[in-house]
Amino acid sequence: MALAERYKLPTVYFQRMFVKQGGLISYGPDSIDQFRRAANYVDRIFKGEKPADLPVQGPTKFELAINLKAASVLGLTVPPALIARADEVIE
């Protein structure tokens, strides 16, 4: 992140924690939702289902986080429509 800031490079990360630490934008699967869904699989296995019979599931819930402070450091203006869609906006 320091390198991106030094060279004024906009960056997109896959997890919200990077935005909280100073990154510009993150977009990726909601980790908590994935853990909840995994718990359902564990429950089904404990109840006797075979793991090989369970369907593979991809993420269904994604989250967008934007750091407006990082945007201003980079000299970027984030469109209001993007801010409105964000799950978290750091100012």
PyMOL Python script that loads the backbone (N, CA, C, O; Angstrom):
from pymol import cmd

cmd.read_pdbstr("""\
ATOM      1  N   MET A   1       0.820  -1.185   0.000  1.00  0.00           N
ATOM      2  CA  MET A   1       0.000   0.000   0.000  1.00  0.00           C
ATOM      3  C   MET A   1       0.868   1.254   0.000  1.00  0.00           C
ATOM      4  O   MET A   1       0.529   2.252  -0.636  1.00  0.00           O
ATOM      5  N   ALA A   2       1.987   1.198   0.715  1.00  0.00           N
ATOM      6  CA  ALA A   2       2.878   2.364   0.743  1.00  0.00           C
ATOM      7  C   ALA A   2       3.449   2.639  -0.645  1.00  0.00           C
ATOM      8  O   ALA A   2       3.590   3.795  -1.045  1.00  0.00           O
ATOM      9  N   LEU A   3       3.771   1.590  -1.367  1.00  0.00           N
ATOM     10  CA  LEU A   3       4.298   1.744  -2.724  1.00  0.00           C
ATOM     11  C   LEU A   3       3.247   2.349  -3.650  1.00  0.00           C
ATOM     12  O   LEU A   3       3.559   3.222  -4.460  1.00  0.00           O
ATOM     13  N   ALA A   4       2.029   1.899  -3.534  1.00  0.00           N
ATOM     14  CA  ALA A   4       0.937   2.448  -4.348  1.00  0.00           C
ATOM     15  C   ALA A   4       0.719   3.919  -4.021  1.00  0.00           C
ATOM     16  O   ALA A   4       0.480   4.728  -4.917  1.00  0.00           O
ATOM     17  N   GLU A   5       0.801   4.264  -2.749  1.00  0.00           N
ATOM     18  CA  GLU A   5       0.629   5.660  -2.350  1.00  0.00           C
ATOM     19  C   GLU A   5       1.793   6.515  -2.856  1.00  0.00           C
ATOM     20  O   GLU A   5       1.592   7.631  -3.334  1.00  0.00           O
ATOM     21  N   ARG A   6       3.000   5.983  -2.745  1.00  0.00           N
ATOM     22  CA  ARG A   6       4.187   6.737  -3.176  1.00  0.00           C
ATOM     23  C   ARG A   6       4.139   7.072  -4.662  1.00  0.00           C
ATOM     24  O   ARG A   6       4.499   8.178  -5.064  1.00  0.00           O
ATOM     25  N   TYR A   7       3.698   6.124  -5.470  1.00  0.00           N
ATOM     26  CA  TYR A   7       3.641   6.331  -6.915  1.00  0.00           C
ATOM     27  C   TYR A   7       2.254   6.751  -7.404  1.00  0.00           C
ATOM     28  O   TYR A   7       1.993   6.817  -8.606  1.00  0.00           O
ATOM     29  N   LYS A   8       1.364   7.036  -6.432  1.00  0.00           N
ATOM     30  CA  LYS A   8       0.001   7.480  -6.736  1.00  0.00           C
ATOM     31  C   LYS A   8      -0.722   6.519  -7.682  1.00  0.00           C
ATOM     32  O   LYS A   8      -1.271   6.917  -8.710  1.00  0.00           O
ATOM     33  N   LEU A   9      -0.704   5.245  -7.298  1.00  0.00           N
ATOM     34  CA  LEU A   9      -1.369   4.198  -8.079  1.00  0.00           C
ATOM     35  C   LEU A   9      -2.677   3.797  -7.396  1.00  0.00           C
ATOM     36  O   LEU A   9      -2.661   3.410  -6.227  1.00  0.00           O
ATOM     37  N   PRO A  10      -3.790   3.878  -8.088  1.00  0.00           N
ATOM     38  CA  PRO A  10      -5.035   3.380  -7.500  1.00  0.00           C
ATOM     39  C   PRO A  10      -5.000   1.854  -7.439  1.00  0.00           C
ATOM     40  O   PRO A  10      -4.559   1.198  -8.383  1.00  0.00           O
ATOM     41  N   THR A  11      -5.455   1.311  -6.354  1.00  0.00           N
ATOM     42  CA  THR A  11      -5.410  -0.143  -6.164  1.00  0.00           C
ATOM     43  C   THR A  11      -6.775  -0.682  -5.763  1.00  0.00           C
ATOM     44  O   THR A  11      -7.568   0.004  -5.118  1.00  0.00           O
ATOM     45  N   VAL A  12      -7.029  -1.914  -6.156  1.00  0.00           N
ATOM     46  CA  VAL A  12      -8.249  -2.616  -5.772  1.00  0.00           C
ATOM     47  C   VAL A  12      -7.827  -3.910  -5.085  1.00  0.00           C
ATOM     48  O   VAL A  12      -7.032  -4.681  -5.624  1.00  0.00           O
ATOM     49  N   TYR A  13      -8.361  -4.138  -3.901  1.00  0.00           N
ATOM     50  CA  TYR A  13      -8.015  -5.316  -3.114  1.00  0.00           C
ATOM     51  C   TYR A  13      -9.203  -6.256  -3.045  1.00  0.00           C
ATOM     52  O   TYR A  13     -10.310  -5.900  -3.448  1.00  0.00           O
ATOM     53  N   PHE A  14      -8.972  -7.451  -2.537  1.00  0.00           N
ATOM     54  CA  PHE A  14     -10.030  -8.465  -2.467  1.00  0.00           C
ATOM     55  C   PHE A  14     -10.671  -8.567  -1.096  1.00  0.00           C
ATOM     56  O   PHE A  14     -11.672  -9.266  -0.937  1.00  0.00           O
ATOM     57  N   GLN A  15     -10.106  -7.871  -0.084  1.00  0.00           N
ATOM     58  CA  GLN A  15     -10.679  -7.926   1.263  1.00  0.00           C
ATOM     59  C   GLN A  15     -10.765  -6.531   1.855  1.00  0.00           C
ATOM     60  O   GLN A  15      -9.931  -5.668   1.583  1.00  0.00           O
ATOM     61  N   ARG A  16     -11.785  -6.330   2.664  1.00  0.00           N
ATOM     62  CA  ARG A  16     -12.035  -5.044   3.301  1.00  0.00           C
ATOM     63  C   ARG A  16     -10.894  -4.599   4.213  1.00  0.00           C
ATOM     64  O   ARG A  16     -10.666  -3.398   4.364  1.00  0.00           O
ATOM     65  N   MET A  17     -10.185  -5.524   4.814  1.00  0.00           N
ATOM     66  CA  MET A  17      -9.128  -5.152   5.763  1.00  0.00           C
ATOM     67  C   MET A  17      -8.050  -4.282   5.119  1.00  0.00           C
ATOM     68  O   MET A  17      -7.442  -3.456   5.799  1.00  0.00           O
ATOM     69  N   PHE A  18      -7.806  -4.452   3.828  1.00  0.00           N
ATOM     70  CA  PHE A  18      -6.809  -3.646   3.142  1.00  0.00           C
ATOM     71  C   PHE A  18      -7.259  -2.188   3.034  1.00  0.00           C
ATOM     72  O   PHE A  18      -6.434  -1.277   3.103  1.00  0.00           O
ATOM     73  N   VAL A  19      -8.544  -1.970   2.867  1.00  0.00           N
ATOM     74  CA  VAL A  19      -9.075  -0.618   2.791  1.00  0.00           C
ATOM     75  C   VAL A  19      -9.001   0.042   4.161  1.00  0.00           C
ATOM     76  O   VAL A  19      -8.703   1.231   4.262  1.00  0.00           O
ATOM     77  N   LYS A  20      -9.266  -0.709   5.195  1.00  0.00           N
ATOM     78  CA  LYS A  20      -9.174  -0.176   6.554  1.00  0.00           C
ATOM     79  C   LYS A  20      -7.747   0.232   6.897  1.00  0.00           C
ATOM     80  O   LYS A  20      -7.533   1.107   7.735  1.00  0.00           O
ATOM     81  N   GLN A  21      -6.770  -0.403   6.250  1.00  0.00           N
ATOM     82  CA  GLN A  21      -5.367  -0.087   6.512  1.00  0.00           C
ATOM     83  C   GLN A  21      -4.815   0.967   5.556  1.00  0.00           C
ATOM     84  O   GLN A  21      -3.618   1.250   5.579  1.00  0.00           O
ATOM     85  N   GLY A  22      -5.674   1.554   4.714  1.00  0.00           N
ATOM     86  CA  GLY A  22      -5.225   2.635   3.860  1.00  0.00           C
ATOM     87  C   GLY A  22      -5.337   2.391   2.373  1.00  0.00           C
ATOM     88  O   GLY A  22      -4.997   3.274   1.585  1.00  0.00           O
ATOM     89  N   GLY A  23      -5.803   1.219   1.957  1.00  0.00           N
ATOM     90  CA  GLY A  23      -5.988   0.937   0.537  1.00  0.00           C
ATOM     91  C   GLY A  23      -7.166   1.713  -0.025  1.00  0.00           C
ATOM     92  O   GLY A  23      -7.977   2.242   0.736  1.00  0.00           O
ATOM     93  N   LEU A  24      -7.271   1.786  -1.327  1.00  0.00           N
ATOM     94  CA  LEU A  24      -8.305   2.592  -1.975  1.00  0.00           C
ATOM     95  C   LEU A  24      -9.670   1.900  -1.997  1.00  0.00           C
ATOM     96  O   LEU A  24     -10.628   2.406  -1.413  1.00  0.00           O
ATOM     97  N   ILE A  25      -9.762   0.761  -2.658  1.00  0.00           N
ATOM     98  CA  ILE A  25     -11.049   0.083  -2.833  1.00  0.00           C
ATOM     99  C   ILE A  25     -10.859  -1.419  -2.672  1.00  0.00           C
ATOM    100  O   ILE A  25      -9.823  -1.965  -3.054  1.00  0.00           O
ATOM    101  N   SER A  26     -11.856  -2.082  -2.108  1.00  0.00           N
ATOM    102  CA  SER A  26     -11.857  -3.543  -2.093  1.00  0.00           C
ATOM    103  C   SER A  26     -13.204  -4.032  -2.594  1.00  0.00           C
ATOM    104  O   SER A  26     -14.243  -3.422  -2.342  1.00  0.00           O
ATOM    105  N   TYR A  27     -13.159  -5.135  -3.302  1.00  0.00           N
ATOM    106  CA  TYR A  27     -14.372  -5.797  -3.761  1.00  0.00           C
ATOM    107  C   TYR A  27     -14.101  -7.288  -3.747  1.00  0.00           C
ATOM    108  O   TYR A  27     -13.198  -7.772  -4.428  1.00  0.00           O
ATOM    109  N   GLY A  28     -14.881  -8.006  -2.974  1.00  0.00           N
ATOM    110  CA  GLY A  28     -14.671  -9.443  -2.892  1.00  0.00           C
ATOM    111  C   GLY A  28     -15.769 -10.113  -2.111  1.00  0.00           C
ATOM    112  O   GLY A  28     -16.685  -9.453  -1.621  1.00  0.00           O
ATOM    113  N   PRO A  29     -15.683 -11.431  -1.992  1.00  0.00           N
ATOM    114  CA  PRO A  29     -16.713 -12.177  -1.275  1.00  0.00           C
ATOM    115  C   PRO A  29     -16.756 -11.789   0.203  1.00  0.00           C
ATOM    116  O   PRO A  29     -15.730 -11.484   0.811  1.00  0.00           O
ATOM    117  N   ASP A  30     -17.947 -11.808   0.756  1.00  0.00           N
ATOM    118  CA  ASP A  30     -18.157 -11.527   2.173  1.00  0.00           C
ATOM    119  C   ASP A  30     -17.668 -12.739   2.969  1.00  0.00           C
ATOM    120  O   ASP A  30     -18.253 -13.819   2.881  1.00  0.00           O
ATOM    121  N   SER A  31     -16.615 -12.562   3.731  1.00  0.00           N
ATOM    122  CA  SER A  31     -15.995 -13.670   4.476  1.00  0.00           C
ATOM    123  C   SER A  31     -16.941 -14.272   5.500  1.00  0.00           C
ATOM    124  O   SER A  31     -17.000 -15.493   5.643  1.00  0.00           O
ATOM    125  N   ILE A  32     -17.675 -13.445   6.206  1.00  0.00           N
ATOM    126  CA  ILE A  32     -18.576 -13.952   7.239  1.00  0.00           C
ATOM    127  C   ILE A  32     -19.668 -14.814   6.620  1.00  0.00           C
ATOM    128  O   ILE A  32     -20.029 -15.850   7.178  1.00  0.00           O
ATOM    129  N   ASP A  33     -20.193 -14.399   5.481  1.00  0.00           N
ATOM    130  CA  ASP A  33     -21.202 -15.194   4.793  1.00  0.00           C
ATOM    131  C   ASP A  33     -20.640 -16.549   4.380  1.00  0.00           C
ATOM    132  O   ASP A  33     -21.334 -17.562   4.473  1.00  0.00           O
ATOM    133  N   GLN A  34     -19.398 -16.574   3.928  1.00  0.00           N
ATOM    134  CA  GLN A  34     -18.784 -17.842   3.535  1.00  0.00           C
ATOM    135  C   GLN A  34     -18.617 -18.775   4.735  1.00  0.00           C
ATOM    136  O   GLN A  34     -18.816 -19.983   4.609  1.00  0.00           O
ATOM    137  N   PHE A  35     -18.258 -18.229   5.888  1.00  0.00           N
ATOM    138  CA  PHE A  35     -18.117 -19.059   7.086  1.00  0.00           C
ATOM    139  C   PHE A  35     -19.470 -19.621   7.518  1.00  0.00           C
ATOM    140  O   PHE A  35     -19.559 -20.771   7.947  1.00  0.00           O
ATOM    141  N   ARG A  36     -20.510 -18.819   7.407  1.00  0.00           N
ATOM    142  CA  ARG A  36     -21.856 -19.300   7.758  1.00  0.00           C
ATOM    143  C   ARG A  36     -22.272 -20.452   6.852  1.00  0.00           C
ATOM    144  O   ARG A  36     -22.836 -21.449   7.304  1.00  0.00           O
ATOM    145  N   ARG A  37     -21.984 -20.292   5.574  1.00  0.00           N
ATOM    146  CA  ARG A  37     -22.355 -21.337   4.623  1.00  0.00           C
ATOM    147  C   ARG A  37     -21.512 -22.598   4.856  1.00  0.00           C
ATOM    148  O   ARG A  37     -22.009 -23.712   4.694  1.00  0.00           O
ATOM    149  N   ALA A  38     -20.266 -22.429   5.227  1.00  0.00           N
ATOM    150  CA  ALA A  38     -19.409 -23.591   5.523  1.00  0.00           C
ATOM    151  C   ALA A  38     -19.931 -24.333   6.750  1.00  0.00           C
ATOM    152  O   ALA A  38     -19.884 -25.563   6.799  1.00  0.00           O
ATOM    153  N   ALA A  39     -20.427 -23.593   7.736  1.00  0.00           N
ATOM    154  CA  ALA A  39     -20.983 -24.228   8.937  1.00  0.00           C
ATOM    155  C   ALA A  39     -22.169 -25.109   8.570  1.00  0.00           C
ATOM    156  O   ALA A  39     -22.360 -26.167   9.169  1.00  0.00           O
ATOM    157  N   ASN A  40     -22.960 -24.691   7.602  1.00  0.00           N
ATOM    158  CA  ASN A  40     -24.086 -25.490   7.132  1.00  0.00           C
ATOM    159  C   ASN A  40     -23.579 -26.810   6.543  1.00  0.00           C
ATOM    160  O   ASN A  40     -24.172 -27.865   6.770  1.00  0.00           O
ATOM    161  N   TYR A  41     -22.491 -26.745   5.793  1.00  0.00           N
ATOM    162  CA  TYR A  41     -21.909 -27.968   5.230  1.00  0.00           C
ATOM    163  C   TYR A  41     -21.424 -28.904   6.333  1.00  0.00           C
ATOM    164  O   TYR A  41     -21.648 -30.112   6.263  1.00  0.00           O
ATOM    165  N   VAL A  42     -20.770 -28.362   7.337  1.00  0.00           N
ATOM    166  CA  VAL A  42     -20.285 -29.183   8.451  1.00  0.00           C
ATOM    167  C   VAL A  42     -21.467 -29.863   9.143  1.00  0.00           C
ATOM    168  O   VAL A  42     -21.398 -31.045   9.480  1.00  0.00           O
ATOM    169  N   ASP A  43     -22.547 -29.114   9.353  1.00  0.00           N
ATOM    170  CA  ASP A  43     -23.740 -29.672   9.971  1.00  0.00           C
ATOM    171  C   ASP A  43     -24.295 -30.829   9.143  1.00  0.00           C
ATOM    172  O   ASP A  43     -24.667 -31.868   9.688  1.00  0.00           O
ATOM    173  N   ARG A  44     -24.348 -30.646   7.830  1.00  0.00           N
ATOM    174  CA  ARG A  44     -24.870 -31.695   6.962  1.00  0.00           C
ATOM    175  C   ARG A  44     -23.977 -32.941   6.992  1.00  0.00           C
ATOM    176  O   ARG A  44     -24.479 -34.063   6.941  1.00  0.00           O
ATOM    177  N   ILE A  45     -22.673 -32.749   7.074  1.00  0.00           N
ATOM    178  CA  ILE A  45     -21.742 -33.884   7.141  1.00  0.00           C
ATOM    179  C   ILE A  45     -21.916 -34.622   8.464  1.00  0.00           C
ATOM    180  O   ILE A  45     -21.926 -35.852   8.493  1.00  0.00           O
ATOM    181  N   PHE A  46     -22.052 -33.869   9.564  1.00  0.00           N
ATOM    182  CA  PHE A  46     -22.262 -34.502  10.871  1.00  0.00           C
ATOM    183  C   PHE A  46     -23.572 -35.279  10.927  1.00  0.00           C
ATOM    184  O   PHE A  46     -23.703 -36.231  11.696  1.00  0.00           O
ATOM    185  N   LYS A  47     -24.534 -34.874  10.114  1.00  0.00           N
ATOM    186  CA  LYS A  47     -25.823 -35.569  10.082  1.00  0.00           C
ATOM    187  C   LYS A  47     -25.806 -36.766   9.136  1.00  0.00           C
ATOM    188  O   LYS A  47     -26.827 -37.428   8.950  1.00  0.00           O
ATOM    189  N   GLY A  48     -24.634 -37.048   8.531  1.00  0.00           N
ATOM    190  CA  GLY A  48     -24.502 -38.265   7.751  1.00  0.00           C
ATOM    191  C   GLY A  48     -24.315 -38.114   6.252  1.00  0.00           C
ATOM    192  O   GLY A  48     -24.061 -39.111   5.575  1.00  0.00           O
ATOM    193  N   GLU A  49     -24.430 -36.926   5.712  1.00  0.00           N
ATOM    194  CA  GLU A  49     -24.238 -36.774   4.269  1.00  0.00           C
ATOM    195  C   GLU A  49     -22.763 -36.935   3.919  1.00  0.00           C
ATOM    196  O   GLU A  49     -21.879 -36.569   4.694  1.00  0.00           O
ATOM    197  N   LYS A  50     -22.523 -37.483   2.754  1.00  0.00           N
ATOM    198  CA  LYS A  50     -21.145 -37.667   2.292  1.00  0.00           C
ATOM    199  C   LYS A  50     -20.641 -36.356   1.686  1.00  0.00           C
ATOM    200  O   LYS A  50     -21.344 -35.740   0.885  1.00  0.00           O
ATOM    201  N   PRO A  51     -19.434 -35.922   2.056  1.00  0.00           N
ATOM    202  CA  PRO A  51     -18.890 -34.682   1.493  1.00  0.00           C
ATOM    203  C   PRO A  51     -18.851 -34.686  -0.042  1.00  0.00           C
ATOM    204  O   PRO A  51     -19.051 -33.648  -0.673  1.00  0.00           O
ATOM    205  N   ALA A  52     -18.596 -35.841  -0.629  1.00  0.00           N
ATOM    206  CA  ALA A  52     -18.529 -35.927  -2.094  1.00  0.00           C
ATOM    207  C   ALA A  52     -19.886 -35.686  -2.755  1.00  0.00           C
ATOM    208  O   ALA A  52     -19.953 -35.339  -3.934  1.00  0.00           O
ATOM    209  N   ASP A  53     -20.966 -35.869  -1.994  1.00  0.00           N
ATOM    210  CA  ASP A  53     -22.307 -35.672  -2.547  1.00  0.00           C
ATOM    211  C   ASP A  53     -22.800 -34.224  -2.428  1.00  0.00           C
ATOM    212  O   ASP A  53     -23.817 -33.859  -3.017  1.00  0.00           O
ATOM    213  N   LEU A  54     -22.081 -33.416  -1.672  1.00  0.00           N
ATOM    214  CA  LEU A  54     -22.498 -32.027  -1.489  1.00  0.00           C
ATOM    215  C   LEU A  54     -22.063 -31.186  -2.691  1.00  0.00           C
ATOM    216  O   LEU A  54     -20.957 -31.367  -3.199  1.00  0.00           O
ATOM    217  N   PRO A  55     -22.908 -30.281  -3.147  1.00  0.00           N
ATOM    218  CA  PRO A  55     -22.555 -29.460  -4.298  1.00  0.00           C
ATOM    219  C   PRO A  55     -21.496 -28.419  -3.944  1.00  0.00           C
ATOM    220  O   PRO A  55     -21.423 -27.952  -2.807  1.00  0.00           O
ATOM    221  N   VAL A  56     -20.692 -28.068  -4.915  1.00  0.00           N
ATOM    222  CA  VAL A  56     -19.715 -26.998  -4.737  1.00  0.00           C
ATOM    223  C   VAL A  56     -20.475 -25.682  -4.849  1.00  0.00           C
ATOM    224  O   VAL A  56     -21.265 -25.483  -5.772  1.00  0.00           O
ATOM    225  N   GLN A  57     -20.229 -24.801  -3.907  1.00  0.00           N
ATOM    226  CA  GLN A  57     -20.923 -23.515  -3.918  1.00  0.00           C
ATOM    227  C   GLN A  57     -19.904 -22.388  -3.959  1.00  0.00           C
ATOM    228  O   GLN A  57     -18.950 -22.360  -3.182  1.00  0.00           O
ATOM    229  N   GLY A  58     -20.121 -21.479  -4.862  1.00  0.00           N
ATOM    230  CA  GLY A  58     -19.299 -20.276  -4.918  1.00  0.00           C
ATOM    231  C   GLY A  58     -19.917 -19.195  -4.054  1.00  0.00           C
ATOM    232  O   GLY A  58     -21.048 -19.335  -3.589  1.00  0.00           O
ATOM    233  N   PRO A  59     -19.180 -18.121  -3.838  1.00  0.00           N
ATOM    234  CA  PRO A  59     -19.736 -17.030  -3.029  1.00  0.00           C
ATOM    235  C   PRO A  59     -20.946 -16.398  -3.719  1.00  0.00           C
ATOM    236  O   PRO A  59     -21.007 -16.306  -4.945  1.00  0.00           O
ATOM    237  N   THR A  60     -21.893 -15.971  -2.909  1.00  0.00           N
ATOM    238  CA  THR A  60     -23.095 -15.333  -3.445  1.00  0.00           C
ATOM    239  C   THR A  60     -23.247 -13.896  -2.963  1.00  0.00           C
ATOM    240  O   THR A  60     -24.018 -13.122  -3.530  1.00  0.00           O
ATOM    241  N   LYS A  61     -22.511 -13.545  -1.919  1.00  0.00           N
ATOM    242  CA  LYS A  61     -22.601 -12.203  -1.371  1.00  0.00           C
ATOM    243  C   LYS A  61     -21.223 -11.542  -1.469  1.00  0.00           C
ATOM    244  O   LYS A  61     -20.223 -12.101  -1.019  1.00  0.00           O
ATOM    245  N   PHE A  62     -21.184 -10.362  -2.053  1.00  0.00           N
ATOM    246  CA  PHE A  62     -19.929  -9.640  -2.214  1.00  0.00           C
ATOM    247  C   PHE A  62     -20.038  -8.292  -1.506  1.00  0.00           C
ATOM    248  O   PHE A  62     -21.135  -7.766  -1.313  1.00  0.00           O
ATOM    249  N   GLU A  63     -18.885  -7.740  -1.121  1.00  0.00           N
ATOM    250  CA  GLU A  63     -18.896  -6.463  -0.429  1.00  0.00           C
ATOM    251  C   GLU A  63     -17.918  -5.492  -1.088  1.00  0.00           C
ATOM    252  O   GLU A  63     -16.866  -5.881  -1.595  1.00  0.00           O
ATOM    253  N   LEU A  64     -18.301  -4.222  -1.061  1.00  0.00           N
ATOM    254  CA  LEU A  64     -17.506  -3.144  -1.641  1.00  0.00           C
ATOM    255  C   LEU A  64     -17.160  -2.166  -0.533  1.00  0.00           C
ATOM    256  O   LEU A  64     -18.043  -1.702   0.189  1.00  0.00           O
ATOM    257  N   ALA A  65     -15.885  -1.851  -0.394  1.00  0.00           N
ATOM    258  CA  ALA A  65     -15.431  -0.872   0.596  1.00  0.00           C
ATOM    259  C   ALA A  65     -14.577   0.164  -0.119  1.00  0.00           C
ATOM    260  O   ALA A  65     -13.784  -0.167  -1.000  1.00  0.00           O
ATOM    261  N   ILE A  66     -14.749   1.423   0.272  1.00  0.00           N
ATOM    262  CA  ILE A  66     -14.023   2.531  -0.350  1.00  0.00           C
ATOM    263  C   ILE A  66     -13.410   3.398   0.738  1.00  0.00           C
ATOM    264  O   ILE A  66     -14.065   3.723   1.729  1.00  0.00           O
ATOM    265  N   ASN A  67     -12.158   3.767   0.549  1.00  0.00           N
ATOM    266  CA  ASN A  67     -11.464   4.648   1.470  1.00  0.00           C
ATOM    267  C   ASN A  67     -11.333   6.017   0.797  1.00  0.00           C
ATOM    268  O   ASN A  67     -10.493   6.203  -0.084  1.00  0.00           O
ATOM    269  N   LEU A  68     -12.164   6.969   1.214  1.00  0.00           N
ATOM    270  CA  LEU A  68     -12.154   8.295   0.602  1.00  0.00           C
ATOM    271  C   LEU A  68     -10.886   9.076   0.943  1.00  0.00           C
ATOM    272  O   LEU A  68     -10.450   9.924   0.164  1.00  0.00           O
ATOM    273  N   LYS A  69     -10.299   8.795   2.096  1.00  0.00           N
ATOM    274  CA  LYS A  69      -9.046   9.458   2.468  1.00  0.00           C
ATOM    275  C   LYS A  69      -7.943   9.049   1.496  1.00  0.00           C
ATOM    276  O   LYS A  69      -7.161   9.889   1.050  1.00  0.00           O
ATOM    277  N   ALA A  70      -7.881   7.758   1.167  1.00  0.00           N
ATOM    278  CA  ALA A  70      -6.877   7.280   0.206  1.00  0.00           C
ATOM    279  C   ALA A  70      -7.143   7.876  -1.168  1.00  0.00           C
ATOM    280  O   ALA A  70      -6.205   8.202  -1.895  1.00  0.00           O
ATOM    281  N   ALA A  71      -8.402   8.021  -1.526  1.00  0.00           N
ATOM    282  CA  ALA A  71      -8.749   8.614  -2.824  1.00  0.00           C
ATOM    283  C   ALA A  71      -8.264  10.053  -2.899  1.00  0.00           C
ATOM    284  O   ALA A  71      -7.743  10.478  -3.931  1.00  0.00           O
ATOM    285  N   SER A  72      -8.430  10.810  -1.815  1.00  0.00           N
ATOM    286  CA  SER A  72      -7.990  12.202  -1.829  1.00  0.00           C
ATOM    287  C   SER A  72      -6.471  12.311  -1.876  1.00  0.00           C
ATOM    288  O   SER A  72      -5.934  13.222  -2.507  1.00  0.00           O
ATOM    289  N   VAL A  73      -5.777  11.392  -1.214  1.00  0.00           N
ATOM    290  CA  VAL A  73      -4.311  11.378  -1.276  1.00  0.00           C
ATOM    291  C   VAL A  73      -3.845  11.122  -2.708  1.00  0.00           C
ATOM    292  O   VAL A  73      -2.842  11.681  -3.151  1.00  0.00           O
ATOM    293  N   LEU A  74      -4.573  10.283  -3.421  1.00  0.00           N
ATOM    294  CA  LEU A  74      -4.226   9.968  -4.806  1.00  0.00           C
ATOM    295  C   LEU A  74      -4.753  11.017  -5.787  1.00  0.00           C
ATOM    296  O   LEU A  74      -4.457  10.952  -6.980  1.00  0.00           O
ATOM    297  N   GLY A  75      -5.523  11.971  -5.298  1.00  0.00           N
ATOM    298  CA  GLY A  75      -6.085  12.996  -6.167  1.00  0.00           C
ATOM    299  C   GLY A  75      -7.255  12.501  -6.996  1.00  0.00           C
ATOM    300  O   GLY A  75      -7.500  13.007  -8.092  1.00  0.00           O
ATOM    301  N   LEU A  76      -7.982  11.515  -6.481  1.00  0.00           N
ATOM    302  CA  LEU A  76      -9.112  10.930  -7.208  1.00  0.00           C
ATOM    303  C   LEU A  76     -10.439  11.388  -6.605  1.00  0.00           C
ATOM    304  O   LEU A  76     -10.537  11.628  -5.401  1.00  0.00           O
ATOM    305  N   THR A  77     -11.429  11.502  -7.435  1.00  0.00           N
ATOM    306  CA  THR A  77     -12.783  11.783  -6.984  1.00  0.00           C
ATOM    307  C   THR A  77     -13.610  10.534  -7.225  1.00  0.00           C
ATOM    308  O   THR A  77     -13.710  10.044  -8.350  1.00  0.00           O
ATOM    309  N   VAL A  78     -14.198  10.028  -6.157  1.00  0.00           N
ATOM    310  CA  VAL A  78     -15.027   8.824  -6.269  1.00  0.00           C
ATOM    311  C   VAL A  78     -16.443   9.257  -6.623  1.00  0.00           C
ATOM    312  O   VAL A  78     -17.020  10.091  -5.925  1.00  0.00           O
ATOM    313  N   PRO A  79     -17.014   8.711  -7.687  1.00  0.00           N
ATOM    314  CA  PRO A  79     -18.371   9.095  -8.084  1.00  0.00           C
ATOM    315  C   PRO A  79     -19.391   8.800  -6.978  1.00  0.00           C
ATOM    316  O   PRO A  79     -19.305   7.772  -6.306  1.00  0.00           O
ATOM    317  N   PRO A  80     -20.355   9.709  -6.793  1.00  0.00           N
ATOM    318  CA  PRO A  80     -21.378   9.500  -5.754  1.00  0.00           C
ATOM    319  C   PRO A  80     -22.149   8.192  -5.925  1.00  0.00           C
ATOM    320  O   PRO A  80     -22.556   7.583  -4.935  1.00  0.00           O
ATOM    321  N   ALA A  81     -22.352   7.758  -7.161  1.00  0.00           N
ATOM    322  CA  ALA A  81     -23.079   6.498  -7.389  1.00  0.00           C
ATOM    323  C   ALA A  81     -22.307   5.316  -6.822  1.00  0.00           C
ATOM    324  O   ALA A  81     -22.911   4.377  -6.304  1.00  0.00           O
ATOM    325  N   LEU A  82     -20.980   5.347  -6.913  1.00  0.00           N
ATOM    326  CA  LEU A  82     -20.152   4.266  -6.366  1.00  0.00           C
ATOM    327  C   LEU A  82     -20.165   4.308  -4.847  1.00  0.00           C
ATOM    328  O   LEU A  82     -20.220   3.268  -4.190  1.00  0.00           O
ATOM    329  N   ILE A  83     -20.115   5.505  -4.293  1.00  0.00           N
ATOM    330  CA  ILE A  83     -20.179   5.652  -2.830  1.00  0.00           C
ATOM    331  C   ILE A  83     -21.514   5.120  -2.303  1.00  0.00           C
ATOM    332  O   ILE A  83     -21.554   4.468  -1.260  1.00  0.00           O
ATOM    333  N   ALA A  84     -22.592   5.393  -3.014  1.00  0.00           N
ATOM    334  CA  ALA A  84     -23.912   4.943  -2.595  1.00  0.00           C
ATOM    335  C   ALA A  84     -24.033   3.421  -2.602  1.00  0.00           C
ATOM    336  O   ALA A  84     -24.793   2.861  -1.812  1.00  0.00           O
ATOM    337  N   ARG A  85     -23.300   2.751  -3.475  1.00  0.00           N
ATOM    338  CA  ARG A  85     -23.372   1.285  -3.571  1.00  0.00           C
ATOM    339  C   ARG A  85     -22.456   0.585  -2.573  1.00  0.00           C
ATOM    340  O   ARG A  85     -22.598  -0.615  -2.338  1.00  0.00           O
ATOM    341  N   ALA A  86     -21.523   1.320  -1.989  1.00  0.00           N
ATOM    342  CA  ALA A  86     -20.525   0.715  -1.097  1.00  0.00           C
ATOM    343  C   ALA A  86     -21.157   0.204   0.197  1.00  0.00           C
ATOM    344  O   ALA A  86     -22.078   0.808   0.746  1.00  0.00           O
ATOM    345  N   ASP A  87     -20.630  -0.930   0.663  1.00  0.00           N
ATOM    346  CA  ASP A  87     -21.061  -1.473   1.946  1.00  0.00           C
ATOM    347  C   ASP A  87     -20.401  -0.721   3.101  1.00  0.00           C
ATOM    348  O   ASP A  87     -20.966  -0.617   4.190  1.00  0.00           O
ATOM    349  N   GLU A  88     -19.198  -0.198   2.849  1.00  0.00           N
ATOM    350  CA  GLU A  88     -18.484   0.576   3.866  1.00  0.00           C
ATOM    351  C   GLU A  88     -17.715   1.690   3.178  1.00  0.00           C
ATOM    352  O   GLU A  88     -17.042   1.469   2.171  1.00  0.00           O
ATOM    353  N   VAL A  89     -17.824   2.886   3.734  1.00  0.00           N
ATOM    354  CA  VAL A  89     -17.081   4.043   3.233  1.00  0.00           C
ATOM    355  C   VAL A  89     -16.256   4.586   4.388  1.00  0.00           C
ATOM    356  O   VAL A  89     -16.798   4.943   5.435  1.00  0.00           O
ATOM    357  N   ILE A  90     -14.954   4.647   4.196  1.00  0.00           N
ATOM    358  CA  ILE A  90     -14.042   5.161   5.221  1.00  0.00           C
ATOM    359  C   ILE A  90     -13.678   6.589   4.829  1.00  0.00           C
ATOM    360  O   ILE A  90     -13.201   6.837   3.722  1.00  0.00           O
ATOM    361  N   GLU A  91     -13.907   7.520   5.745  1.00  0.00           N
ATOM    362  CA  GLU A  91     -13.634   8.927   5.440  1.00  0.00           C
ATOM    363  C   GLU A  91     -12.420   9.415   6.164  1.00  0.00           C
ATOM    364  O   GLU A  91     -12.044  10.579   6.024  1.00  0.00           O
TER     365      GLU A  91
END
""", "prot")
cmd.dss("prot")
cmd.show_as("cartoon", "prot")
cmd.util.cbc("prot")
cmd.orient("prot")
